[in-house]
Amino acid sequence: MRRILTALAAALMATITALATATPANALAITAGFMITSGGRWCTVSFPDPQNPTIVYTAGHCYKDGITEVSLGNIRIGQFIPEIHDPATDLIAIRLYSNIPSEYSLMSREPLLNPWVPNEGSTVCKYGATTQETCGTVLSVDDTKFAVQMPADHGDSGAPIYERLKPGSKGVHVVGTVISEDPRRPGVIYCSTIGAINNFLSQTWGTDWDMD
């Protein structure tokens, strides 16, 4: 527990320090990989909506007890939208307040490129609020979920999973989002495929939602 709290405090302080030196609070741009808190819990922003910059997504299980307020440190950035919540993909939407913009990129400012289907044996990475960037191998894939051998911890829920063409390339291809660690296999995480997320959001918005 002490290790988890220490990691949380360090990650939160790094985020707040970077924001304070880079932009004023009302010019904050939320990206994939940001730490967010609600009701004493913390999670990771999965990605902003590519078509509606007032919406970002995170893990659905981060919304509990009817608490809708979402913050970044001591900055209130928006509210959960319970109506846009999919238990199957563990995804929920957050509507940002009018003074909080988003940027369609990773926290590293690498742009989010067209989504890819995860493939067994491929190397993918994630950017989580607690453990930041870690990489590993895809172990198995089905239509809606896949498993990855990858370090993760509390607070990484919702983190984007992505592939790079090569080290140092400009941009990443999102393949899914982190759900949780497998309690029976430490070091293995379960993730939702971007295809399943795409299907849910297309039905939700009544249009062909697409990350392209």
MDTraj code that builds the backbone (N, CA, C; nanometers):
import mdtraj as md
import numpy as np

residues = "MET ARG ARG ILE LEU THR ALA LEU ALA ALA ALA LEU MET ALA THR ILE THR ALA LEU ALA THR ALA THR PRO ALA ASN ALA LEU ALA ILE THR ALA GLY PHE MET ILE THR SER GLY GLY ARG TRP CYS THR VAL SER PHE PRO ASP PRO GLN ASN PRO THR ILE VAL TYR THR ALA GLY HIS CYS TYR LYS ASP GLY ILE THR GLU VAL SER LEU GLY ASN ILE ARG ILE GLY GLN PHE ILE PRO GLU ILE HIS ASP PRO ALA THR ASP LEU ILE ALA ILE ARG LEU TYR SER ASN ILE PRO SER GLU TYR SER LEU MET SER ARG GLU PRO LEU LEU ASN PRO TRP VAL PRO ASN GLU GLY SER THR VAL CYS LYS TYR GLY ALA THR THR GLN GLU THR CYS GLY THR VAL LEU SER VAL ASP ASP THR LYS PHE ALA VAL GLN MET PRO ALA ASP HIS GLY ASP SER GLY ALA PRO ILE TYR GLU ARG LEU LYS PRO GLY SER LYS GLY VAL HIS VAL VAL GLY THR VAL ILE SER GLU ASP PRO ARG ARG PRO GLY VAL ILE TYR CYS SER THR ILE GLY ALA ILE ASN ASN PHE LEU SER GLN THR TRP GLY THR ASP TRP ASP MET ASP".split()
xyz = np.array([
    [0.0831, -0.1203, 0.0000],
    [0.0000, 0.0000, 0.0000],
    [0.0867, 0.1256, 0.0000],
    [0.1961, 0.1236, 0.0809],
    [0.2839, 0.2402, 0.0854],
    [0.3437, 0.2681, -0.0523],
    [0.3824, 0.1597, -0.1249],
    [0.4384, 0.1769, -0.2577],
    [0.3375, 0.2388, -0.3531],
    [0.2110, 0.1946, -0.3432],
    [0.1063, 0.2485, -0.4292],
    [0.0843, 0.3960, -0.4014],
    [0.0742, 0.4332, -0.2731],
    [0.0505, 0.5725, -0.2381],
    [0.1687, 0.6603, -0.2769],
    [0.2905, 0.6083, -0.2630],
    [0.4090, 0.6846, -0.3017],
    [0.4095, 0.7089, -0.4521],
    [0.3764, 0.6059, -0.5283],
    [0.3713, 0.6204, -0.6741],
    [0.2636, 0.7195, -0.7150],
    [0.1477, 0.7123, -0.6496],
    [0.0389, 0.8053, -0.6782],
    [0.0819, 0.9479, -0.6501],
    [0.1404, 0.9703, -0.5342],
    [0.1817, 1.1057, -0.4974],
    [0.2855, 1.1597, -0.5943],
    [0.3818, 1.0765, -0.6332],
    [0.4863, 1.1202, -0.7252],
    [0.4296, 1.1535, -0.8621],
    [0.3392, 1.0662, -0.9108],
    [0.2804, 1.0908, -1.0429],
    [0.1927, 1.2148, -1.0424],
    [0.1156, 1.2317, -0.9358],
    [0.0278, 1.3473, -0.9269],
    [0.1083, 1.4756, -0.9172],
    [0.2155, 1.4739, -0.8373],
    [0.2984, 1.5928, -0.8240],
    [0.3666, 1.6274, -0.9554],
    [0.4126, 1.5261, -1.0291],
    [0.4769, 1.5506, -1.1578],
    [0.3794, 1.6127, -1.2566],
    [0.2551, 1.5625, -1.2560],
    [0.1542, 1.6170, -1.3458],
    [0.1221, 1.7613, -1.3128],
    [0.0988, 1.7896, -1.1847],
    [0.0631, 1.9253, -1.1441],
    [0.1781, 2.0213, -1.1705],
    [0.3022, 1.9787, -1.1435],
    [0.4187, 2.0642, -1.1668],
    [0.4336, 2.0965, -1.3142],
    [0.4160, 1.9954, -1.3985],
    [0.4275, 2.0176, -1.5424],
    [0.3217, 2.1145, -1.5919],
    [0.2007, 2.0998, -1.5402],
    [0.0924, 2.1883, -1.5828],
    [0.1168, 2.3309, -1.5350],
    [0.1650, 2.3446, -1.4132],
    [0.1860, 2.4774, -1.3573],
    [0.2933, 2.5532, -1.4332],
    [0.3955, 2.4821, -1.4834],
    [0.5041, 2.5492, -1.5540],
    [0.4759, 2.5644, -1.7028],
    [0.3802, 2.4859, -1.7542],
    [0.3557, 2.4875, -1.8987],
    [0.2383, 2.5757, -1.9385],
    [0.1260, 2.5625, -1.8683],
    [0.0065, 2.6349, -1.9085],
    [-0.0722, 2.6759, -1.7859],
    [-0.1503, 2.7862, -1.7950],
    [-0.2401, 2.8198, -1.6854],
    [-0.3504, 2.7170, -1.6748],
    [-0.4130, 2.7085, -1.5560],
    [-0.5139, 2.6050, -1.5318],
    [-0.6260, 2.6106, -1.6337],
    [-0.6669, 2.7310, -1.6744],
    [-0.7801, 2.7390, -1.7663],
    [-0.7408, 2.7108, -1.9106],
    [-0.6110, 2.6840, -1.9359],
    [-0.5666, 2.6467, -2.0707],
    [-0.5194, 2.5015, -2.0742],
    [-0.5479, 2.4257, -1.9693],
    [-0.5071, 2.2866, -1.9573],
    [-0.5660, 2.2033, -2.0709],
    [-0.4825, 2.1235, -2.1364],
    [-0.5300, 2.0344, -2.2418],
    [-0.5204, 1.8910, -2.1937],
    [-0.6337, 1.8240, -2.1785],
    [-0.6387, 1.6869, -2.1300],
    [-0.6045, 1.5921, -2.2452],
    [-0.5123, 1.5001, -2.2214],
    [-0.4721, 1.4036, -2.3228],
    [-0.4840, 1.2619, -2.2679],
    [-0.4654, 1.1633, -2.3561],
    [-0.4592, 1.0237, -2.3124],
    [-0.3415, 1.0056, -2.2177],
    [-0.3659, 0.9392, -2.1040],
    [-0.2608, 0.9145, -2.0067],
    [-0.2641, 1.0042, -1.8847],
    [-0.3507, 1.1063, -1.8832],
    [-0.3595, 1.1948, -1.7674],
    [-0.4176, 1.1215, -1.6465],
    [-0.3684, 1.1529, -1.5270],
    [-0.4272, 1.1045, -1.4028],
    [-0.5497, 1.1882, -1.3687],
    [-0.6589, 1.1219, -1.3355],
    [-0.7790, 1.1906, -1.2890],
    [-0.8249, 1.1257, -1.1595],
    [-0.8972, 1.2014, -1.0773],
    [-0.9467, 1.1501, -0.9497],
    [-1.0954, 1.1786, -0.9363],
    [-1.1617, 1.0911, -0.8603],
    [-1.3044, 1.1090, -0.8327],
    [-1.3402, 1.0250, -0.7106],
    [-1.3973, 1.0874, -0.6097],
    [-1.4405, 1.0147, -0.4913],
    [-1.3284, 0.9412, -0.4209],
    [-1.2074, 0.9948, -0.4229],
    [-1.0952, 0.9304, -0.3573],
    [-1.0272, 0.8225, -0.4393],
    [-1.0751, 0.7964, -0.5620],
    [-1.0130, 0.6984, -0.6504],
    [-0.9394, 0.7718, -0.7619],
    [-0.8415, 0.7049, -0.8223],
    [-0.7734, 0.7656, -0.9356],
    [-0.7655, 0.6666, -1.0506],
    [-0.7725, 0.7210, -1.1721],
    [-0.7672, 0.6408, -1.2935],
    [-0.6920, 0.7197, -1.3996],
    [-0.6906, 0.6661, -1.5221],
    [-0.6171, 0.7260, -1.6322],
    [-0.7128, 0.7594, -1.7466],
    [-0.6936, 0.8748, -1.8089],
    [-0.7723, 0.9104, -1.9273],
    [-0.7347, 0.8166, -2.0416],
    [-0.8338, 0.7532, -2.1018],
    [-0.8101, 0.6605, -2.2131],
    [-0.7724, 0.7358, -2.3404],
    [-0.8548, 0.8329, -2.3757],
    [-0.8302, 0.9184, -2.4915],
    [-0.9420, 1.0219, -2.4990],
    [-0.9164, 1.1382, -2.5571],
    [-1.0244, 1.2324, -2.5857],
    [-1.1051, 1.1821, -2.7062],
    [-1.2291, 1.2235, -2.7155],
    [-1.3094, 1.1888, -2.8323],
    [-1.2552, 1.2672, -2.9529],
    [-1.2254, 1.1982, -3.0641],
    [-1.1664, 1.2675, -3.1786],
    [-1.2617, 1.3636, -3.2482],
    [-1.3929, 1.3459, -3.2264],
    [-1.4917, 1.4303, -3.2922],
    [-1.5517, 1.5354, -3.2003],
    [-1.5486, 1.5101, -3.0710],
    [-1.6078, 1.6023, -2.9748],
    [-1.5054, 1.6321, -2.8660],
    [-1.4324, 1.7426, -2.8760],
    [-1.3242, 1.7706, -2.7809],
    [-1.3704, 1.7998, -2.6390],
    [-1.5017, 1.8113, -2.6175],
    [-1.5512, 1.8323, -2.4812],
    [-1.5687, 1.7003, -2.4069],
    [-1.5419, 1.5861, -2.4746],
    [-1.5601, 1.4538, -2.4153],
    [-1.4267, 1.3802, -2.4105],
    [-1.3958, 1.3196, -2.2939],
    [-1.2845, 1.2251, -2.2833],
    [-1.3379, 1.0991, -2.2166],
    [-1.2619, 0.9895, -2.2254],
    [-1.3074, 0.8609, -2.1723],
    [-1.2072, 0.8051, -2.0720],
    [-1.2582, 0.7210, -1.9817],
    [-1.1737, 0.6498, -1.8872],
    [-1.2414, 0.5174, -1.8519],
    [-1.1832, 0.4436, -1.7582],
    [-1.2389, 0.3141, -1.7179],
    [-1.3735, 0.3322, -1.6486],
    [-1.4707, 0.2507, -1.6870],
    [-1.6044, 0.2620, -1.6305],
    [-1.6101, 0.2359, -1.4816],
    [-1.5223, 0.1488, -1.4297],
    [-1.5298, 0.1176, -1.2865],
    [-1.4761, 0.2309, -1.1996],
    [-1.4243, 0.3369, -1.2624],
    [-1.3816, 0.4543, -1.1847],
    [-1.5008, 0.5370, -1.1382],
    [-1.6159, 0.5159, -1.1999],
    [-1.7388, 0.5840, -1.1586],
    [-1.8109, 0.4962, -1.0568],
    [-1.8220, 0.5465, -0.9319],
    [-1.8861, 0.4691, -0.8256],
    [-1.9674, 0.5617, -0.7354],
    [-2.0674, 0.5016, -0.6728],
    [-2.1447, 0.5688, -0.5675],
    [-2.2129, 0.6958, -0.6156],
    [-2.2368, 0.7064, -0.7444],
    [-2.3074, 0.8227, -0.7979],
    [-2.2280, 0.9517, -0.7944],
    [-2.0967, 0.9445, -0.7673],
    [-2.0131, 1.0651, -0.7630],
    [-1.9709, 1.0991, -0.9056],
    [-2.0110, 1.2152, -0.9535],
    [-1.9836, 1.2510, -1.0924],
    [-1.8659, 1.3463, -1.1096],
    [-1.8279, 1.4199, -1.0059],
    [-1.7211, 1.5192, -1.0188],
    [-1.5870, 1.4518, -1.0470],
    [-1.5130, 1.5056, -1.1456],
    [-1.3820, 1.4532, -1.1833],
    [-1.2799, 1.5659, -1.1731],
    [-1.1630, 1.5363, -1.1154],
    [-1.0609, 1.6387, -1.0934],
    [-0.9249, 1.5931, -1.1425],
    [-0.8381, 1.6899, -1.1631],
    [-0.6966, 1.6676, -1.1865],
    [-0.6241, 1.7443, -1.0775],
    [-0.5710, 1.6724, -0.9774],
    [-0.5180, 1.7420, -0.8603],
    [-0.6320, 1.8168, -0.7922],
    [-0.6135, 1.9473, -0.7723],
    [-0.7195, 2.0283, -0.7116],
    [-0.7991, 2.1059, -0.8153],
    [-0.7830, 2.0701, -0.9435],
    [-0.8559, 2.1365, -1.0517],
    [-0.9750, 2.0500, -1.0923],
    [-1.0943, 2.1020, -1.0825],
    [-1.2126, 2.0301, -1.1289],
    [-1.2222, 2.0439, -1.2802],
    [-1.2200, 1.9304, -1.3484],
    [-1.2127, 1.9370, -1.4944],
    [-1.3417, 1.8964, -1.5643],
    [-1.4329, 1.8264, -1.4958],
    [-1.5550, 1.7838, -1.5626],
    [-1.6362, 1.6886, -1.4779],
    [-1.7322, 1.6200, -1.5439],
    [-1.8198, 1.5264, -1.4735],
    [-1.8413, 1.4006, -1.5576],
    [-1.8503, 1.2867, -1.4871],
    [-1.8878, 1.1631, -1.5542],
    [-2.0262, 1.1771, -1.6171],
    [-2.0454, 1.1071, -1.7293],
    [-2.1766, 1.0983, -1.7938],
    [-2.2253, 0.9547, -1.7769],
    [-2.3057, 0.9265, -1.6736],
    [-2.3468, 0.7878, -1.6471],
    [-2.4206, 0.7239, -1.7640],
    [-2.4859, 0.8050, -1.8476],
    [-2.5602, 0.7503, -1.9618],
    [-2.4662, 0.6953, -2.0697],
    [-2.3408, 0.7380, -2.0697],
    [-2.2435, 0.6863, -2.1669],
    [-2.1435, 0.6013, -2.0896],
    [-2.1888, 0.4836, -2.0521],
    [-2.1131, 0.3924, -1.9654],
    [-2.1371, 0.2513, -2.0148],
    [-2.0314, 0.1822, -2.0529],
    [-2.0436, 0.0480, -2.1089],
    [-1.9678, -0.0526, -2.0233],
    [-2.0379, -0.1327, -1.9425],
    [-1.9689, -0.2328, -1.8591],
    [-1.8913, -0.3355, -1.9418],
    [-1.9370, -0.3651, -2.0632],
    [-1.8702, -0.4674, -2.1441],
    [-1.7277, -0.4279, -2.1814],
    [-1.7074, -0.3003, -2.2130],
    [-1.5725, -0.2524, -2.2463],
    [-1.5091, -0.1758, -2.1313],
    [-1.5816, -0.1612, -2.0203],
    [-1.5349, -0.0872, -1.9031],
    [-1.4955, 0.0554, -1.9426],
    [-1.5881, 0.1238, -2.0090],
    [-1.5623, 0.2594, -2.0568],
    [-1.6714, 0.3532, -2.0074],
    [-1.6331, 0.4766, -1.9729],
    [-1.7302, 0.5793, -1.9382],
    [-1.6806, 0.7125, -1.9918],
    [-1.7749, 0.7986, -2.0275],
    [-1.7412, 0.9309, -2.0807],
    [-1.7373, 1.0343, -1.9687],
    [-1.6543, 1.1345, -1.9888],
    [-1.6466, 1.2514, -1.9005],
    [-1.6693, 1.3744, -1.9867],
    [-1.7611, 1.4597, -1.9438],
    [-1.7807, 1.5867, -2.0134],
    [-1.6950, 1.6931, -1.9449],
    [-1.6014, 1.7512, -2.0188],
    [-1.5131, 1.8524, -1.9640],
    [-1.5850, 1.9854, -1.9487],
    [-1.5461, 2.0625, -1.8485],
    [-1.6001, 2.1970, -1.8329],
    [-1.5501, 2.2854, -1.9466],
    [-1.6186, 2.3951, -1.9694],
    [-1.5926, 2.4779, -2.0872],
    [-1.4527, 2.5385, -2.0895],
    [-1.3892, 2.5529, -1.9732],
    [-1.2543, 2.6117, -1.9690],
    [-1.1434, 2.5069, -1.9729],
    [-1.1807, 2.3785, -1.9947],
    [-1.0829, 2.2695, -1.9980],
    [-1.0846, 2.2060, -2.1371],
    [-0.9869, 2.2377, -2.2211],
    [-0.9808, 2.1766, -2.3540],
    [-0.9151, 2.0397, -2.3508],
    [-0.9228, 1.9682, -2.4603],
    [-0.8520, 1.8409, -2.4739],
    [-0.7630, 1.8472, -2.5978],
    [-0.6678, 1.7560, -2.6021],
    [-0.5797, 1.7437, -2.7190],
    [-0.5735, 1.5970, -2.7559],
    [-0.5909, 1.5674, -2.8842],
    [-0.5985, 1.4292, -2.9296],
    [-0.4577, 1.3707, -2.9442],
    [-0.3988, 1.3393, -2.8278],
    [-0.2613, 1.2897, -2.8251],
    [-0.2376, 1.2156, -2.6954],
    [-0.1202, 1.1514, -2.6847],
    [-0.0738, 1.0993, -2.5574],
    [-0.0264, 1.2150, -2.4694],
    [-0.0054, 1.1850, -2.3405],
    [0.0487, 1.2847, -2.2496],
    [0.1877, 1.3315, -2.2950],
    [0.2583, 1.2468, -2.3699],
    [0.3886, 1.2817, -2.4259],
    [0.3759, 1.3748, -2.5457],
    [0.2508, 1.4062, -2.5850],
    [0.2169, 1.4907, -2.7003],
    [0.2381, 1.4192, -2.8331],
    [0.2595, 1.2868, -2.8314],
    [0.2591, 1.2108, -2.9559],
    [0.1143, 1.2011, -3.0046],
    [0.0878, 1.2335, -3.1308],
    [-0.0508, 1.2277, -3.1795],
    [-0.1041, 1.0855, -3.1829],
    [-0.2365, 1.0724, -3.1675],
    [-0.3033, 0.9436, -3.1784],
    [-0.3389, 0.9206, -3.3245],
    [-0.2856, 0.8141, -3.3825],
    [-0.3082, 0.7817, -3.5229],
    [-0.4266, 0.6863, -3.5354],
    [-0.4526, 0.6388, -3.6583],
    [-0.5655, 0.5487, -3.6782],
    [-0.5489, 0.4226, -3.5917],
    [-0.6590, 0.3705, -3.5363],
    [-0.6508, 0.2544, -3.4465],
    [-0.6105, 0.1279, -3.5203],
    [-0.5472, 0.0371, -3.4474],
    [-0.5079, -0.0924, -3.5007],
    [-0.5744, -0.2029, -3.4207],
    [-0.5866, -0.3196, -3.4832],
    [-0.6342, -0.4395, -3.4146],
    [-0.5151, -0.5026, -3.3429],
    [-0.5255, -0.5341, -3.2133],
    [-0.4141, -0.6002, -3.1452],
    [-0.3958, -0.7418, -3.1977],
    [-0.2712, -0.7838, -3.2110],
    [-0.2402, -0.9177, -3.2618],
    [-0.1566, -0.9946, -3.1606],
    [-0.1892, -1.1205, -3.1432],
    [-0.1124, -1.2057, -3.0514],
    [0.0351, -1.2059, -3.0899],
    [0.1211, -1.1840, -2.9911],
    [0.2640, -1.1828, -3.0143],
    [0.3227, -1.0458, -3.0411],
    [0.2394, -0.9476, -3.0673],
    [0.2912, -0.8135, -3.0956],
    [0.3286, -0.7420, -2.9660],
    [0.4147, -0.6429, -2.9769],
    [0.4556, -0.5625, -2.8625],
    [0.3715, -0.4362, -2.8567],
    [0.3090, -0.4134, -2.7414],
    [0.2273, -0.2943, -2.7216],
    [0.2749, -0.2242, -2.5943],
    [0.2362, -0.0989, -2.5809],
    [0.2716, -0.0202, -2.4626],
    [0.1468, 0.0442, -2.4061],
    [0.1564, 0.0913, -2.2834],
    [0.0479, 0.1677, -2.2232],
    [0.1082, 0.2861, -2.1486],
    [0.0272, 0.3923, -2.1350],
    [0.0699, 0.5062, -2.0534],
    [-0.0318, 0.5215, -1.9414],
    [0.0072, 0.4785, -1.8210],
    [-0.0828, 0.4814, -1.7068],
    [-0.0449, 0.5887, -1.6074],
    [-0.1424, 0.6351, -1.5309],
    [-0.1201, 0.7434, -1.4355],
    [-0.0222, 0.7044, -1.3259],
    [-0.0177, 0.5759, -1.2882],
    [0.0692, 0.5331, -1.1787],
    [0.2053, 0.4863, -1.2283],
    [0.2072, 0.3925, -1.3231],
    [0.3340, 0.3348, -1.3682],
    [0.3867, 0.3974, -1.4960],
    [0.3126, 0.4931, -1.5505],
    [0.3518, 0.5649, -1.6729],
    [0.3700, 0.4660, -1.7878],
    [0.4746, 0.4787, -1.8712],
    [0.4827, 0.3920, -1.9880],
    [0.5519, 0.2601, -1.9546],
    [0.4819, 0.1509, -1.9837],
    [0.5397, 0.0172, -1.9784],
    [0.4975, -0.0555, -2.1052],
    [0.5747, -0.1556, -2.1453],
    [0.5468, -0.2287, -2.2680],
    [0.5503, -0.3785, -2.2418],
    [0.4862, -0.4550, -2.3280],
    [0.4831, -0.5995, -2.3120],
    [0.4256, -0.6670, -2.4344],
    [0.4087, -0.7981, -2.4238],
    [0.3661, -0.8814, -2.5362],
    [0.2192, -0.9204, -2.5228],
    [0.1444, -0.9117, -2.6344],
    [0.0046, -0.9558, -2.6368],
    [0.0020, -1.1084, -2.6299],
    [-0.0690, -1.1621, -2.5302],
    [-0.0728, -1.3066, -2.5070],
    [-0.1888, -1.3746, -2.5778],
    [-0.3035, -1.3070, -2.5814],
    [-0.4225, -1.3653, -2.6438],
    [-0.5187, -1.2532, -2.6810],
    [-0.6032, -1.2800, -2.7827],
    [-0.6963, -1.1783, -2.8333],
    [-0.8279, -1.2451, -2.8702],
    [-0.9415, -1.1820, -2.8317],
    [-1.0702, -1.2201, -2.8899],
    [-1.1362, -1.0929, -2.9434],
    [-1.2650, -1.1001, -2.9753],
    [-1.3303, -0.9857, -3.0395],
    [-1.3379, -0.8627, -2.9508],
    [-1.3468, -0.8825, -2.8209],
    [-1.3697, -0.7688, -2.7318],
    [-1.2568, -0.7411, -2.6334],
    [-1.1754, -0.8430, -2.6019],
    [-1.0713, -0.8260, -2.5003],
    [-0.9418, -0.8929, -2.5424],
    [-0.8315, -0.8491, -2.4806],
    [-0.7033, -0.9144, -2.5027],
    [-0.6202, -0.9059, -2.3758],
    [-0.5250, -0.9981, -2.3647],
    [-0.4380, -1.0058, -2.2474],
    [-0.2961, -0.9690, -2.2870],
    [-0.2258, -0.8966, -2.1973],
    [-0.0898, -0.8508, -2.2250],
    [-0.0022, -0.8798, -2.1039],
    [0.1194, -0.9291, -2.1284],
    [0.2193, -0.9422, -2.0230],
    [0.2828, -0.8053, -2.0051],
    [0.2402, -0.7332, -1.9003],
    [0.2812, -0.5940, -1.8866],
    [0.2661, -0.5466, -1.7425],
    [0.3635, -0.4740, -1.6872],
    [0.3485, -0.4176, -1.5527],
    [0.2408, -0.3099, -1.5498],
    [0.1580, -0.3117, -1.4468],
    [0.0556, -0.2089, -1.4248],
    [0.0217, -0.2096, -1.2766],
    [-0.0486, -0.1051, -1.2296],
    [-0.0817, -0.0955, -1.0875],
    [-0.2107, -0.0156, -1.0738],
    [-0.2584, -0.0035, -0.9488],
    [-0.3781, 0.0743, -0.9220],
    [-0.3611, 0.2155, -0.9775],
    [-0.4635, 0.2656, -1.0437],
    [-0.4583, 0.3983, -1.1039],
    [-0.4319, 0.3949, -1.2528],
    [-0.3821, 0.2792, -1.3031],
    [-0.3590, 0.2653, -1.4473],
    [-0.4864, 0.2273, -1.5229],
    [-0.5942, 0.1990, -1.4519],
    [-0.7200, 0.1615, -1.5176],
    [-0.7618, 0.2690, -1.6172],
    [-0.7988, 0.2247, -1.7367],
    [-0.8396, 0.3177, -1.8418],
    [-0.7260, 0.3585, -1.9327],
    [-0.6016, 0.3270, -1.8961],
    [-0.4863, 0.3730, -1.9740],
    [-0.4943, 0.3256, -2.1187],
    [-0.4522, 0.4108, -2.2124],
    [-0.4505, 0.3689, -2.3526],
    [-0.3418, 0.2651, -2.3768],
    [-0.3738, 0.1629, -2.4571],
    [-0.2776, 0.0634, -2.5039],
    [-0.2508, 0.0944, -2.6508],
    [-0.1244, 0.0970, -2.6906],
    [-0.0933, 0.1429, -2.8264],
    [0.0307, 0.0729, -2.8805],
    [0.0477, 0.0857, -3.0129],
    [0.1661, 0.0356, -3.0811],
    [0.2348, 0.1518, -3.1528],
    [0.3668, 0.1427, -3.1625],
    [0.4459, 0.2371, -3.2403],
    [0.5029, 0.1652, -3.3629],
    [0.5180, 0.2404, -3.4722],
    [0.5827, 0.1824, -3.5895],
    [0.7278, 0.1497, -3.5596],
    [0.7945, 0.2394, -3.4871],
    [0.9337, 0.2187, -3.4471],
    [0.9648, 0.3176, -3.3355],
    [1.0679, 0.2928, -3.2554],
    [1.1038, 0.3861, -3.1480],
    [1.1288, 0.5261, -3.2029],
    [1.0695, 0.6246, -3.1373],
    [1.0868, 0.7626, -3.1793],
    [0.9966, 0.8062, -3.2921],
    [0.9044, 0.7180, -3.3375],
    [0.8131, 0.7551, -3.4460],
    [0.7138, 0.8593, -3.3988],
    [0.6602, 0.9343, -3.4920],
    [0.5677, 1.0425, -3.4598],
    [0.4253, 0.9910, -3.4538],
    [0.3812, 0.9557, -3.3370],
    [0.2446, 0.9114, -3.3197],
    [0.2344, 0.7649, -3.2806],
    [0.1185, 0.7269, -3.2263],
    [0.0938, 0.5893, -3.1825],
    [-0.0424, 0.5442, -3.2329],
    [-0.0562, 0.4136, -3.2523],
    [-0.1815, 0.3530, -3.2969],
    [-0.2490, 0.2874, -3.1765],
    [-0.3631, 0.3381, -3.1344],
    [-0.4337, 0.2836, -3.0181],
    [-0.4946, 0.1483, -3.0534],
    [-0.4730, 0.0492, -2.9665],
    [-0.5313, -0.0835, -2.9876],
    [-0.6320, -0.1198, -2.8785],
    [-0.6377, -0.0425, -2.7690],
    [-0.7336, -0.0727, -2.6632],
    [-0.7088, 0.0088, -2.5380],
    [-0.7725, -0.0326, -2.4291],
    [-0.7598, 0.0357, -2.3002],
    [-0.7487, -0.0663, -2.1878],
    [-0.6804, -0.0283, -2.0808],
    [-0.6577, -0.1179, -1.9675],
    [-0.7842, -0.1329, -1.8830],
    [-0.8184, -0.2568, -1.8492],
    [-0.9285, -0.2844, -1.7566],
    [-0.8722, -0.3131, -1.6176],
    [-0.7925, -0.4187, -1.6047],
    [-0.7407, -0.4570, -1.4732],
    [-0.6317, -0.5617, -1.4875],
    [-0.5629, -0.5879, -1.3775],
    [-0.4656, -0.6967, -1.3730],
    [-0.5389, -0.8279, -1.3462],
    [-0.4858, -0.9364, -1.4013],
    [-0.5399, -1.0694, -1.3761],
    [-0.4985, -1.1121, -1.2353],
    [-0.5922, -1.1319, -1.1408],
    [-0.5548, -1.1677, -1.0040],
    [-0.4860, -1.3029, -0.9940],
    [-0.5049, -1.3878, -1.0942],
    [-0.4433, -1.5218, -1.0918],
    [-0.3057, -1.5224, -1.1578],
    [-0.2756, -1.4181, -1.2360],
    [-0.1470, -1.4131, -1.3069],
    [-0.0864, -1.2740, -1.2901],
    [-0.0117, -1.2506, -1.1839],
    [0.0505, -1.1199, -1.1643],
    [0.1366, -1.0814, -1.2846],
    [0.1250, -0.9563, -1.3252],
    [0.2004, -0.9092, -1.4414],
    [0.1276, -0.9250, -1.5723],
    [0.0041, -0.9791, -1.5688],
    [-0.0788, -0.9906, -1.6886],
    [-0.2004, -0.8995, -1.6714],
    [-0.2264, -0.8161, -1.7710],
    [-0.3417, -0.7264, -1.7642],
    [-0.4422, -0.7608, -1.8737],
    [-0.5698, -0.7313, -1.8440],
    [-0.6762, -0.7468, -1.9416],
    [-0.7141, -0.6094, -1.9973],
    [-0.7439, -0.6072, -2.1256],
    [-0.7735, -0.4816, -2.1938],
    [-0.8937, -0.4992, -2.2861],
    [-0.9640, -0.3882, -2.3129],
    [-1.0712, -0.3868, -2.4123],
    [-1.0129, -0.3516, -2.5478],
    [-1.0596, -0.4182, -2.6538],
    [-1.0110, -0.3857, -2.7883],
    [-1.0731, -0.2546, -2.8351],
    [-0.9992, -0.1815, -2.9168],
    [-1.0521, -0.0559, -2.9699],
    [-1.1704, -0.0822, -3.0636],
    [-1.1758, -0.2021, -3.1239],
    [-1.2898, -0.2358, -3.2088],
    [-1.4194, -0.2421, -3.1301],
    [-1.4148, -0.3063, -3.0122],
    [-1.5340, -0.3143, -2.9276],
    [-1.5739, -0.1757, -2.8777],
    [-1.4752, -0.0947, -2.8422],
    [-1.5031, 0.0427, -2.7985],
    [-1.5647, 0.1225, -2.9120],
    [-1.5107, 0.1057, -3.0320],
    [-1.5642, 0.1749, -3.1496],
    [-1.7108, 0.1386, -3.1723],
    [-1.7443, 0.0094, -3.1605],
    [-1.8830, -0.0342, -3.1793],
    [-1.9755, 0.0314, -3.0773],
    [-1.9339, 0.0330, -2.9507],
    [-2.0170, 0.0939, -2.8463],
    [-2.0393, 0.2419, -2.8729],
    [-1.9329, 0.3153, -2.9056],
    [-1.9467, 0.4588, -2.9247],
    [-2.0225, 0.4928, -3.0524],
    [-2.0123, 0.4088, -3.1547],
    [-2.0922, 0.4300, -3.2759],
    [-2.2408, 0.4180, -3.2447],
    [-2.2773, 0.3174, -3.1634],
    [-2.4168, 0.3010, -3.1234],
    [-2.4620, 0.4147, -3.0329],
    [-2.3723, 0.4589, -2.9440],
    [-2.4066, 0.5648, -2.8487],
    [-2.4330, 0.6968, -2.9182],
    [-2.3449, 0.7352, -3.0092],
    [-2.3566, 0.8654, -3.0749],
    [-2.4464, 0.8613, -3.1976],
    [-2.4881, 0.7398, -3.2380],
    [-2.5790, 0.7301, -3.3527],
    [-2.5115, 0.7669, -3.4827],
    [-2.3825, 0.7469, -3.4917],
    [-2.3072, 0.7785, -3.6122],
    [-2.1894, 0.6843, -3.6190],
    [-2.1132, 0.6921, -3.7269],
    [-1.9953, 0.6057, -3.7410],
    [-1.8799, 0.6687, -3.6647],
    [-1.8802, 0.6493, -3.5327],
    [-1.7697, 0.7005, -3.4497],
    [-1.6420, 0.6356, -3.4960],
    [-1.5395, 0.7148, -3.5169],
    [-1.4157, 0.6611, -3.5707],
    [-1.2990, 0.7428, -3.5184],
    [-1.1896, 0.6750, -3.4818],
    [-1.0714, 0.7437, -3.4313],
    [-0.9786, 0.7888, -3.5444],
    [-1.0122, 0.7615, -3.6711],
    [-0.9263, 0.8059, -3.7822],
    [-0.9223, 0.9577, -3.7868],
])
top = md.Topology()
chain = top.add_chain()
for i, resn in enumerate(residues, 1):
    res = top.add_residue(resn, chain, resSeq=i)
    for name in ("N", "CA", "C"):
        top.add_atom(name, md.element.get_by_symbol(name[0]), res)
traj = md.Trajectory(xyz[None], top)
